[in-house]
Amino acid sequence: MVQPDVGILCHNDIIKTWGVYGAPDFIVEIISPSTKRKDYTKKLSKYMGAGVREYWILDPYQQKLIVYEFESDSCPMIYGLDTEVPIGIYNGELKIQFQRIKEWIDEAREL
């Protein structure tokens, strides 16, 4: 069993009184040194097999975001944290900006 850092459910029918029964539609994992290998391999495989529609891996150390859209045949996309990133399950109409997160990372590195 794996647990995501952030998950979005688009359908209420998988929410039960005791928890969620089924795969979230969208998941974000934030890399830390202790979970890096698990996030890039084990969780990627489990989420793809479970029916997650979109999986993002945010790596603050390398300042990149890897986007997997499992519903399409496209290769993963890699974004820098200085750009807007479209969410595929919303047909790219919803975008997330990571500029403030990039600024926090840069400030932490200066300390």
N, C-alpha and C positions, 0 to 999 in steps of 0.2 A: 504494500500500500504506500502511496506517495501523497504528499500534501503540497499544493501550490502556494506560492507567496501571495498571488492575486488570482482570483477566478471570477469570471462573469458567466452567469446563467441567463440564457435568453428565454427559457421556458419554465414556467412555474411547476409543471407536472412532475419534475424530478425532485422537487423539494418535499421532503416528508417531515413529520414531527420529530424524528430522531436524527435527521441529517439529510444529506443529498444522496440520492440513489441514481447515479448516472454520471456522465462526464460533463464538466462545464464546457461551454462553447469556446471560451477564450481564456488563456492562462498566461500569466507573466511570472517568470522565475528571475530572481535577482541573485546574481552570482556572488558567492562568498568563497574565500579560499577553502573552507572546509566542505563545501557542497559542490564545487565546480565540476568535478568528474561526474557526479550523479546527475546534475542538471543537464549537462551536455550529452549524456548517453542514456542512462537508465530512465530518467523521467521523459526524455524525448521519445524513446521507444514506447513506453507505457502510455503516454498521452496520445500518440498517434494511433496505437492499437485500441484505445478505449473510446475513440470517437470525438476527441477534442477537435474543434474546427480550426483553431489558430493558436499557435504557441510562440511566445516571445521570450527570448533570453536576453536580459539586460546585464551587461558586463561593465560595471563601473570602473574596473581596473584598466581595461582596454578601451574604455569609453566608446562602446559599440552596442548595438542592438541587433540581434539576429531574429528574423521573422520567418516562421514556418506557417504557410497556409496549406493545411493538409487536404482541403477540398479541391485544390487545383494541382496541376501537374508541374507547376513552376518550381524552380530551385529556391532555396532560402534566400532572402534578401538581407543584406547587411547595411545598416545605417549608422552614421555617426550621431552623437548626441546633440549636434547643433542643427538638426533638421526636423521638420514635421514628419511624422510617420503615420500613414493611413492604416486604419483598421480594416482588414479584408472582409471580415464577417459583416461589416456595415457598408460594403461596396466602396470603401475608400472615402465615403462621405464624412466620416468622423476621423479626425486626426489628433494625435497627441504630440505635444511639444516637450522636449526634454532639455531645453536650454537652461532652466533653473537647476535641474539636477546636475547638469554639466558644470554650472557655476559652483554648486556646493562641493562637487568632487575636486574642482580646481582649487577652491579655498582650503579644503582639507589637506591637499598635497603641499600647500605653502606652509602649513604649520610645522 
